[in-house]
Amino acid sequence: MFVHEDHRRKIIEWATGDFKVAKALIAKPGCIVGDHHHLNKDETFLLLVGKASYVVIGEREWHNAAPLTLWEVPRGAYHRFELDEGSILLGVGSESFDATDEIKGHPIG
């Protein structure tokens, strides 16, 4: 991740590579996203605004993550984000949305 700021603006370059989808999520009260894994998609997420009270990716956990926290989620890695209301989570994925690749829970093995 690259951050540059001057008197005009702040630039945050947070995603590079070949991705097919980019999304912005604005959290409503009680927001939990993910709670699944993918077999065919890699993802990268950036908390732009707000707070992620709890995040798990694979075997790693974060508590009370602040803005500009970046997470890489390789295919096969379970991930879950619990976001405070009004938080903004940006994401890019190597593949477009596929409901059959949203596999609830931890991967087996």
Number of C-alpha atoms within 10 A of each C-alpha: 11 8 10 9 9 7 5 6 8 9 11 13 9 17 20 9 8 10 16 11 13 16 10 14 14 15 19 13 10 10 15 16 14 17 18 18 25 23 14 15 20 18 20 19 21 20 22 18 17 20 22 25 14 16 22 18 21 16 8 9 11 13 12 14 16 15 16 18 17 19 16 15 19 20 14 18 21 22 24 18 18 21 26 21 15 15 22 21 24 19 20 23 21 18 15 13 12 10 8 9 13 16 16 13 14 16 14 5 3
